[in-house]
Amino acid sequence: MHPCPSASHLLHSLMMDFQSSSEFNDAPQMLPPPPGTFVDREELIQHVGDFAVSQGYVVTIKQSKRDRVVVLGCDRGGVYRNRRKPVDESSAESLRRRKTGSRLTNCPFEAVGKKDDGLWKLSIKNGAHNHEPLKDLSEHPSARRFTEREVLLIKEMTEAGLKPRQILKRLRQSNPELLSTPKHVYNVKAKLRQGNVTVRNFKSLRPQKTAVRNNYQSVMEPSWRQRNPPVSFRCNPRQLRSRKPYPKLLGRVPNLIGGRFVDSKSLTSIDVVNPATQLIVSQVPLSTNEEVRAAVFAAKRAFSSWRNTPATNRQRIMFKFQELIRRDMDKLAMEITSEHGKTLTDAYNDVLRGLEIVEHACGVATLQIGEFVSNISNGVDTYSIREPLGVCAGICSFDFPAMTPLWMFPIAVTCGNTFILKPSEKVPGAAVILAELAVEAGLPNGVLNIVHGTDDIINAICDDDDVKAIALVGPNSDVADIYSRASAKGKRIQCNIGAKNHAVVMPDASIDATLSALVAAGFGGAGQKCMALTTVVYVGGITPCYLQEKERICRLIQVDTESGAKLLLDGRNILVPGYENGNFIGPTILSDVTVNMECYKEDVFGPVLLCMQAESIDEAIEIVNRNRHGSGASIFTTSAVAARKFQIEIAVGQVGINVPISVQPPFTLFTSSKPCFAGDLNCDGKGGIHFYTQIKTVTQQWKDLPGNVETPTSNSNGESLQLLNS
């Protein structure tokens, strides 16, 4: 039998409906972005934009109150309909048709970002769309937008006299997939003439290329200064003390939060002054507590995935990091010299000593190996493993702008931690350059963060419960408060403090070798280093003599000369041609110094060498041991007996015999005694690894037991006992 026509028609209709429904179900569905919490508004927008592109739609900002809320909608884009007016059409009808033809149907999709307690939270108000996904995002008008970097290049090339077609040709050399036309360049130039350089940019719309070096800027300029070029002018000391906000003429050092270099929301800044010229080279923002919370949030969010990254992968990033430091060695040294005032030689040495720690971090995995003990009881094994702590922080001093940050974060992150770095507000530039290189080396977003500021930022770091450990290098006056505040919160903390290091010169010492060592150790780095030899104790009747150099010295010298000290080398009133406004500190030598003088009791932290007398080696050792700032001491002698006595009886952490005190290589253990060090674990060698990790002990038994597990103990005679835990 054949089906009747009506039945055949019904079956055909059902098949068509089924095919239509199948096609509808097979059509890709555009999902809304998952809600979440973000460190700032820009990161939230980028998250929504990136997710939207993966689903086939483009988002746009519908409404924004920058400091409170942002509403994102769907930008359908597409091609406008033909708006040409027919010849016989009236003017009113033409206007109506043109408006109707130009308008695209609004999509109901809407996502809302709101600021809450310093962080931005995303919610989806309506996740539905009323259109199909875009098959080719390059057809969307937003794909022709320029990135912020490209807008800045357009501005620079326009000022250099290049035409729009020439500008477009050069932009396509670094971004071959750029879809913009000369007309778009004209539009950007018009906005630039109006002073508007704001760019609506969703960088995931098209593949991003690594930004090439800007040929219109010096290759020695840090990239953050290229983004915010400074206008140098003479420092006004009165304005510097007042900390009033300057007009935005100077380049502000950016924070690094969640993988993005961002300007602080704070309007208050501190000037960074070149001590050789008194010119202000940049400004450091006094970041807000909200920005500290955002940085900690970003670090905490990145920790779970970073700790699970294989140790070999973390090491490879450090290998790349040290390669990039070598590549930009000149840039780092110039930045240190312009901010700190070090000679270029000292600046290079600063970077090189820090580079040694990065090289040490490349082999950290072997130092994290745990221990295994087999069969501690019947079928029971135990082993220990070292695990990262979580979010750690570092607070830096100004004396070594590159080495001090590199003491901290390379070891910490290679061990699997994430890190918050607070550079010195006096010399922030090198730390930011190092952070840029770490990001370029492949450090994931949020693993390393930088927040600038002073006491308020330090207090916020100490008080944050998510920060597990703090490493600190700083002056004596700051350390006590920071140590007690952080310890009260249960944090691990290591504090490296300024020191007063001594050299004991015996009557039998080699004069030429001893004087060469004392000059280098006392005046190297302008005396601004924690291991400088600041005090020489001569045993017997030796009289010191030195080559003379002139330089200005602080008022402390005048106080002690009035108290009876003899000024053998007066470095005050020095004048360097071409740098008449510079603050130069050079060699100054005082003799007949006593333990009651101010320059001996305090840490001068400059190229000031103090000469004292002692009747015997016992008296010399007593002088060293009585000084509360003693961190290291050296003895110069040809007597092994005297050297051994000194080594045993001296109460310092670092001892030198015929050599001055110096910072040890990072694979050895740098030691210091209290009060020059506060904490239980030092920063170098295995101590550094132990500081940034914690031990977890695991006891296991693989045995088919119905319900009881044997737990090993021992009695007073050391005999093994077995207890049954039911």
C-alpha positions in Angstrom: 0.0 0.0 0.0 1.1 3.5 -0.7 0.5 6.3 1.8 -2.3 8.7 0.9 -1.3 12.2 -0.4 -2.2 13.8 2.8 0.0 11.4 4.8 2.9 11.9 2.4 2.5 15.7 2.8 2.5 15.3 6.6 5.6 13.2 6.6 7.4 15.7 4.3 6.5 18.6 6.6 7.7 16.7 9.7 11.0 15.9 8.0 11.5 19.6 7.1 10.7 20.7 10.6 13.2 18.1 11.9 15.9 19.3 9.6 15.2 23.0 10.5 15.4 22.2 14.2 18.6 20.2 13.7 20.1 23.1 11.9 19.0 25.4 14.7 20.5 23.1 17.4 23.7 22.7 15.4 24.2 26.5 15.2 26.9 27.8 17.5 25.7 29.3 20.7 27.3 32.5 21.9 27.9 32.2 25.6 28.3 35.1 28.0 31.7 35.5 29.8 31.9 33.8 33.2 31.5 36.3 36.1 34.6 36.9 38.3 36.7 39.4 40.2 39.4 41.5 38.5 42.2 43.9 39.7 40.9 46.9 37.7 38.5 48.1 35.1 40.8 47.5 32.2 41.4 43.9 33.1 37.6 43.3 33.4 37.0 44.9 29.9 39.8 42.8 28.4 38.4 39.6 29.9 34.9 40.3 28.5 36.3 41.3 25.1 38.6 38.3 24.8 35.8 35.9 25.7 33.4 37.6 23.3 35.7 37.2 20.4 36.1 33.5 21.1 32.3 33.3 20.9 31.9 35.3 17.7 30.7 38.7 19.0 32.3 42.0 19.9 31.6 44.1 23.0 31.5 47.8 23.3 31.2 50.2 26.3 27.6 51.4 26.6 28.0 53.3 29.8 30.9 54.1 32.1 31.6 55.8 35.4 35.3 55.2 35.4 35.8 54.8 39.2 32.6 52.9 39.9 30.8 51.0 37.1 31.1 50.1 33.5 28.3 48.6 31.3 29.3 46.5 28.3 27.0 45.6 25.4 27.2 43.8 22.1 28.4 45.7 19.1 26.8 43.9 16.2 28.7 45.8 13.6 28.1 44.6 10.1 27.5 46.4 6.8 25.1 49.4 6.6 22.3 49.1 4.0 22.3 51.3 0.8 21.4 54.8 1.7 21.3 56.3 -1.8 18.2 58.5 -2.4 16.1 57.6 -5.4 15.6 60.5 -7.9 11.9 60.8 -7.4 12.0 60.6 -3.6 11.1 63.5 -1.4 13.5 65.0 1.1 11.5 63.9 4.1 11.0 60.4 2.9 14.7 60.2 2.1 15.7 61.3 5.6 13.3 58.7 7.1 14.7 55.9 5.0 18.3 56.9 5.6 17.8 56.8 9.4 16.0 53.5 9.2 18.6 51.9 7.0 21.5 53.1 9.1 20.2 51.7 12.3 21.2 48.2 13.3 19.0 46.2 15.7 20.2 46.5 19.3 21.4 43.3 20.9 20.1 42.6 24.4 23.4 41.3 25.7 24.7 43.3 28.7 27.5 42.8 31.2 28.1 45.0 34.2 31.3 45.6 36.1 31.2 47.3 39.5 34.0 48.4 41.8 33.8 46.9 45.3 36.5 47.3 48.0 39.2 48.1 45.5 38.4 45.2 43.1 36.1 45.0 40.1 33.4 42.4 40.0 31.7 41.2 36.8 28.0 40.2 36.6 25.9 39.3 33.5 22.6 41.2 33.3 21.5 39.6 30.1 23.6 36.9 28.3 21.3 36.4 25.3 21.9 37.6 21.7 19.5 38.2 18.8 21.9 37.6 16.0 24.2 34.9 14.6 27.9 34.8 15.5 30.3 36.7 13.2 32.0 34.4 10.9 34.9 36.7 10.2 35.8 39.2 12.9 37.9 41.2 10.4 34.7 42.3 8.8 33.7 44.1 11.9 34.5 47.9 12.0 36.3 47.6 15.3 38.9 45.4 13.7 40.2 48.6 12.0 40.8 50.4 15.3 44.4 51.2 16.2 46.0 50.0 19.4 47.3 52.5 21.9 50.8 51.8 20.8 50.0 52.4 17.2 48.3 55.7 18.1 51.4 56.9 19.8 53.5 55.9 16.8 51.1 57.8 14.5 51.6 60.8 16.7 55.4 60.6 16.6 55.5 59.9 12.9 53.1 62.8 12.1 55.4 65.1 14.1 58.3 63.8 12.1 56.6 64.9 8.9 55.4 61.5 7.5 52.2 61.3 5.3 49.3 59.0 6.2 50.2 56.4 3.5 53.9 56.4 4.7 52.7 56.0 8.3 50.4 53.1 7.4 53.2 51.4 5.5 55.5 51.5 8.5 52.8 50.3 10.9 52.2 47.3 8.7 55.8 46.3 8.9 55.2 45.4 12.6 51.6 44.3 12.1 51.0 42.9 8.6 47.3 42.1 9.4 46.4 45.8 10.0 43.2 46.5 8.2 43.1 50.3 8.6 43.2 52.7 5.7 44.7 56.1 5.2 41.3 57.6 6.0 41.6 56.0 9.5 45.0 57.6 10.0 43.5 61.0 9.0 40.8 60.5 11.7 43.4 59.7 14.3 45.4 62.8 13.3 42.3 64.9 13.7 41.7 63.5 17.2 45.4 64.2 18.1 45.0 67.8 17.0 42.1 68.0 19.5 44.3 66.6 22.2 42.4 63.3 22.4 44.6 60.1 22.3 42.1 57.8 23.9 41.8 54.5 22.1 39.0 52.0 22.2 40.9 48.8 21.8 40.1 45.1 22.1 43.5 43.6 21.3 42.2 40.1 20.9 40.3 41.1 17.7 43.4 40.4 15.7 46.7 38.7 16.5 49.1 40.9 18.4 52.7 41.2 17.5 55.4 42.0 19.9 56.0 45.8 19.9 59.1 46.6 17.9 61.6 49.1 19.3 60.6 52.7 18.7 63.0 54.1 16.3 62.0 57.6 17.3 63.2 57.1 20.9 66.6 56.3 22.2 67.1 52.6 22.7 68.5 53.5 26.2 65.1 54.8 27.4 63.1 52.4 29.6 59.8 51.5 27.9 57.8 53.0 30.7 59.4 56.3 30.0 58.6 56.0 26.3 55.0 55.6 27.4 55.2 58.6 29.8 58.1 60.8 28.6 59.4 63.1 31.3 60.0 66.8 31.1 63.0 67.4 33.3 63.3 70.6 35.3 65.3 71.7 38.3 64.2 70.4 41.7 62.8 72.8 44.1 63.8 71.4 47.6 60.8 73.2 49.2 58.4 71.6 46.8 60.1 68.2 47.2 59.5 68.3 50.9 55.9 69.3 50.6 55.0 66.4 48.3 52.5 68.5 46.4 51.2 67.0 43.2 52.9 68.4 40.1 51.1 69.0 36.8 51.4 65.8 34.7 54.6 66.9 32.9 56.8 64.3 34.3 56.9 60.6 33.6 55.3 58.7 36.4 56.7 55.3 37.2 53.9 52.7 36.7 52.7 50.0 39.0 52.6 46.4 37.8 49.4 44.7 38.8 48.1 41.4 37.3 50.5 41.5 34.4 49.7 45.1 33.3 51.8 48.2 33.8 49.3 50.8 35.0 49.5 54.4 36.4 48.5 54.7 40.0 45.1 56.3 40.7 46.8 58.5 43.4 47.4 62.1 42.5 50.3 62.5 44.8 53.9 61.7 43.8 57.4 61.9 45.0 60.1 63.3 42.7 63.1 61.1 41.7 66.1 63.5 41.6 69.4 62.9 39.8 71.9 63.7 42.5 74.5 64.8 40.1 72.4 67.4 38.3 69.5 68.1 40.7 67.1 67.5 37.8 63.9 65.6 38.4 64.0 62.5 36.1 60.7 60.9 37.0 58.0 60.7 39.7 56.9 57.9 42.0 53.2 57.7 42.8 52.1 57.2 46.4 49.9 54.3 45.6 46.6 53.7 47.4 45.7 50.8 49.7 43.2 49.7 47.1 46.0 49.2 44.7 47.9 47.1 47.3 44.8 44.9 47.7 44.5 44.6 43.9 48.1 43.5 43.6 47.7 40.9 46.4 44.5 39.7 44.8 46.3 39.3 41.5 49.2 37.4 43.1 46.9 35.2 45.1 44.8 34.4 42.0 48.0 33.5 40.0 49.4 31.3 42.8 47.4 28.2 42.3 48.4 27.7 38.6 52.0 28.9 39.1 52.7 26.6 42.0 51.6 23.7 39.8 53.9 24.8 36.9 56.7 22.2 36.5 59.9 23.4 38.2 61.8 23.0 34.9 59.4 25.4 33.2 59.9 28.0 36.0 63.7 27.5 35.6 63.5 28.1 31.8 61.9 31.5 32.5 64.8 32.4 34.7 67.2 31.3 32.0 65.5 33.7 29.6 65.3 36.4 32.2 69.1 36.4 32.8 69.6 36.5 29.0 67.4 39.6 28.8 69.2 41.3 31.7 72.5 40.8 29.8 70.9 42.3 26.7 69.7 45.4 28.5 72.7 45.8 30.8 73.5 49.2 29.5 69.9 50.5 30.0 69.8 49.2 33.6 73.2 50.8 34.4 72.2 54.1 32.9 69.0 54.1 34.9 70.8 53.4 38.1 73.3 56.1 37.5 70.7 58.7 36.6 68.6 58.0 39.7 71.1 56.9 42.3 74.3 58.7 41.3 76.5 55.6 41.2 79.4 55.7 38.8 78.7 53.6 35.7 81.3 51.0 36.9 79.4 50.6 40.2 76.1 50.5 38.4 77.3 47.7 36.2 78.6 45.8 39.3 75.2 46.4 40.9 73.5 44.6 38.0 76.1 41.9 37.8 75.8 40.9 41.4 72.0 40.7 41.0 72.5 38.6 37.8 74.4 36.1 39.9 71.2 35.5 42.0 69.2 35.0 38.8 71.7 32.5 37.6 71.5 30.7 40.9 67.7 30.6 40.6 68.1 28.7 37.3 69.3 25.7 39.4 66.9 26.0 42.3 65.0 22.8 41.6 67.9 20.7 42.9 67.8 22.6 46.2 64.1 21.9 46.7 64.6 18.1 46.7 63.1 16.6 49.8 64.1 13.5 51.8 62.8 10.0 51.8 63.0 7.3 54.5 61.9 3.9 53.6 60.2 1.4 56.0 60.3 3.4 59.2 57.9 0.8 60.4 56.4 -2.4 58.9 55.4 -1.3 55.4 55.4 2.4 56.3 57.5 5.0 54.4 57.9 8.7 55.2 59.1 11.6 53.0 59.3 15.4 53.1 58.7 17.8 50.3 59.3 21.5 50.0 56.3 23.6 49.0 55.9 27.3 48.2 54.3 29.6 50.8 52.0 31.6 48.6 52.1 35.4 48.2 55.4 36.8 49.4 56.6 40.5 49.4 59.9 42.4 49.2 60.7 45.9 50.5 63.8 47.4 49.0 66.4 49.9 50.1 67.9 52.5 47.8 71.6 51.5 47.9 71.4 48.7 45.3 68.6 49.5 42.9 69.0 46.3 40.9 70.7 43.8 43.2 68.2 44.2 46.1 65.1 43.3 44.0 67.0 40.5 42.4 67.9 39.2 45.9 64.2 38.7 46.4 61.8 37.8 43.6 63.8 35.5 41.4 64.3 32.9 44.1 60.8 33.4 45.5 59.0 32.9 42.1 61.2 30.0 41.0 60.3 28.2 44.2 56.6 28.6 43.1 55.5 31.7 45.0 54.0 34.8 43.7 55.5 38.2 44.7 54.7 41.8 45.6 57.7 44.1 45.2 57.9 47.6 46.8 61.0 49.3 45.3 62.7 52.2 47.0 60.8 55.4 46.2 64.2 57.0 45.6 65.4 54.6 42.9 62.4 52.9 41.3 63.4 52.8 37.7 65.7 49.7 37.7 63.1 47.6 39.5 60.5 48.5 36.8 62.9 47.6 34.0 63.6 44.3 35.6 59.9 43.6 35.9 59.4 44.4 32.2 62.2 41.9 31.4 60.6 39.3 33.7 57.3 39.6 31.9 59.1 39.5 28.5 60.8 36.3 29.7 57.4 34.6 30.1 56.5 35.2 33.8 52.7 34.8 33.8 50.3 37.6 34.8 50.1 38.2 38.5 53.2 36.2 39.5 55.2 39.4 39.9 53.6 42.7 41.0 55.0 46.1 41.8 53.4 48.7 44.0 55.2 52.0 44.7 54.9 54.1 47.8 56.2 54.8 51.3 55.1 53.9 54.8 51.4 53.4 54.1 52.2 50.8 51.4 54.6 49.0 53.7 52.0 48.9 56.5 49.3 47.6 54.1 51.7 44.8 53.0 52.5 43.9 56.6 48.8 43.9 57.6 47.4 41.9 54.7 46.6 38.3 55.8 47.3 36.9 52.3 50.9 37.9 52.4 52.8 35.0 54.0 56.4 36.2 54.0 58.3 39.5 53.8 61.9 40.1 52.9 63.3 43.5 53.8 66.5 45.5 53.2 66.5 48.9 54.9 67.9 51.3 57.5 67.9 50.6 61.2 65.3 53.2 61.9 62.6 51.4 59.8 63.3 47.8 60.5 62.1 47.5 64.1 58.6 48.7 63.4 58.2 46.6 60.2 59.6 43.5 61.9 57.3 43.8 64.9 54.2 44.6 62.7 54.8 41.7 60.3 55.6 39.3 63.1 52.5 40.1 65.0 50.5 39.0 61.9 52.3 35.6 61.9 54.4 36.3 58.8 57.8 35.0 58.0 60.2 37.9 57.8 63.9 38.4 57.1 65.4 41.9 57.8 68.8 42.9 56.5 69.9 46.0 58.3 72.7 48.5 57.9 76.0 47.6 59.5 79.1 49.0 61.1 81.9 46.8 59.8 85.4 46.9 61.3 88.9 46.1 60.1 91.6 45.2 62.7 95.1 46.0 61.4 97.9 44.2 63.3 101.5 45.7 63.5 102.8 42.9 61.2 100.2 43.5 58.5 101.4 44.0 54.9 101.1 47.8 54.5 100.6 48.0 50.8 98.1 45.2 50.5 96.2 46.3 53.6 95.9 49.9 52.4 94.7 48.8 49.0 92.0 46.6 50.5 90.9 49.3 53.0 90.6 52.0 50.3 88.5 49.7 48.1 86.3 48.4 50.9 85.9 51.8 52.6 85.3 54.0 49.6 83.9 51.6 46.9 80.3 52.4 46.0 80.7 55.7 47.8 80.6 53.7 51.0 76.8 53.2 50.5 76.8 49.4 51.0 76.0 47.3 53.9 79.3 45.4 53.9 81.6 48.5 53.5 84.5 48.7 56.0 83.7 51.9 57.9 86.1 51.6 60.9 89.8 50.6 61.1 91.2 49.7 64.5 95.0 49.9 64.5 96.7 47.7 67.1 99.9 49.2 68.3 101.6 52.3 66.9 100.6 52.2 63.3 99.7 55.5 61.7 97.5 55.5 58.7 98.4 57.4 55.4 96.3 57.7 52.3 96.1 59.3 49.0 94.1 62.5 49.2 90.9 63.2 47.4 88.5 66.1 47.9 84.8 65.8 48.4 82.0 67.3 50.4 80.8 65.4 53.5 77.9 65.6 55.8 77.6 67.8 58.9 78.3 64.7 61.1 81.9 65.1 60.3 82.0 68.6 61.7 80.4 67.5 64.9 83.1 64.9 65.5 86.0 67.1 64.6 84.7 69.5 67.2 84.7 66.6 69.6 88.3 65.8 69.1 88.6 63.7 65.9 91.4 64.7 63.5 90.4 65.3 59.9 93.1 63.6 57.8 91.3 63.9 54.5 88.6 66.6 54.1 86.2 65.7 51.3 84.0 68.7 51.9 83.4 71.5 49.4 84.2 69.5 46.4 83.2 71.0 43.0 82.9 68.9 39.8 83.0 71.0 36.6 79.8 70.8 34.7 77.9 69.3 37.7 78.0 72.3 40.1 74.6 71.5 41.5 75.5 67.8 42.2 75.5 66.2 45.7 78.8 64.3 45.6 80.0 62.3 48.5 83.7 61.2 48.4 86.5 59.9 50.6 86.8 61.4 54.1 89.2 60.1 56.8 88.9 60.8 60.5 91.5 59.6 63.0 91.6 59.5 66.8 87.9 58.4 66.8 86.5 57.1 70.1 83.5 54.9 70.7 81.5 57.8 72.1 81.6 59.9 69.0 78.5 60.2 66.8 80.1 59.0 63.6 81.0 55.8 65.3 77.7 55.2 67.1 75.7 55.8 63.9 75.8 54.3 60.5 77.2 57.1 58.3 76.5 55.2 55.1 79.0 57.2 53.1 82.7 57.2 52.1 83.8 58.0 55.6 86.6 56.0 57.1 87.1 56.1 60.9 90.5 55.3 62.4 90.8 54.1 66.0 93.6 52.9 68.2 93.9 49.8 70.4 96.7 48.6 72.6 96.2 44.9 71.9 94.2 42.5 69.8 92.0 41.8 72.8 91.1 45.4 73.1 90.4 45.5 69.3 88.1 42.5 69.6 86.3 44.1 72.5 85.7 47.3 70.5 84.2 45.3 67.6 82.0 43.1 69.8 80.6 46.1 71.8 79.3 47.9 68.6 75.6 47.1 68.3 75.7 47.5 64.5 78.6 45.0 63.9 77.8 42.7 61.0 81.2 41.8 59.7 84.9 42.3 60.6 88.3 41.6 59.0 91.8 41.2 60.3 95.0 42.0 58.4 98.0 40.1 59.7 100.7 37.7 58.9 100.2 35.8 62.1 98.1 32.6 61.9 97.8 32.7 65.7 96.3 36.2 65.8 94.0 35.3 62.9 92.7 32.2 64.6 92.1 34.0 67.9 90.2 36.7 66.0 88.1 34.2 64.1 87.1 32.4 67.3 86.4 35.4 69.6 84.8 37.9 67.2 81.0 38.1 67.5 79.9 38.9 63.9 78.4 36.9 61.1 81.0 37.6 58.4 84.8 37.3 59.1 87.6 38.2 56.7 91.2 37.3 57.1 93.5 39.5 55.0 90.5 40.3 52.8 87.7 42.9 53.3 84.1 41.9 53.9 82.0 41.4 50.8 78.7 39.9 49.8 79.1 36.2 49.2 78.1 34.4 45.9 74.4 33.5 46.0 75.1 29.7 46.2 76.9 30.2 49.5 75.2 31.3 52.8 75.3 35.0 53.5 75.2 35.3 57.3 74.8 38.2 59.6 74.3 38.5 63.3 71.8 40.4 65.3 70.8 43.2 65.4 72.0 43.6 61.8 69.7 40.8 60.8 66.3 40.0 62.1 64.7 36.7 61.3 65.5 33.0 61.2 66.5 32.4 57.6 68.9 34.4 55.4 68.4 35.3 51.8 71.2 33.4 50.1 72.2 29.8 49.5 69.9 27.1 51.0 68.7 29.7 53.6 67.0 31.6 50.8 65.3 28.5 49.5 64.1 27.5 52.9 62.8 31.0 53.6 60.4 30.9 50.6 59.3 27.3 51.1 57.8 25.2 53.8 58.2 21.5 54.6 55.4 19.0 54.4 56.0 15.5 55.8 54.1 12.6 54.4 53.8 9.2 56.0 52.3 6.4 53.9 51.5 2.8 54.1 50.3 0.7 51.2 49.0 -2.4 52.9 45.8 -4.3 52.7 44.5 -4.0 56.3 40.8 -4.3 57.1 40.7 -1.4 59.6 43.9 -0.9 61.6 46.9 1.2 60.7 50.2 0.8 62.5 51.7 4.0 63.8 55.5 3.9 64.7 56.7 5.2 68.0 59.6 4.4 70.3 60.2 3.9 74.0 62.8 5.6 76.2 65.4 2.9 75.2 64.9 3.7 71.5 63.1 0.4 70.8 60.4 0.5 68.2 56.8 0.1 69.5 53.6 -0.4 67.4 50.3 1.2 68.4 47.1 0.3 66.8 44.7 3.2 65.8 41.3 1.9 65.2 
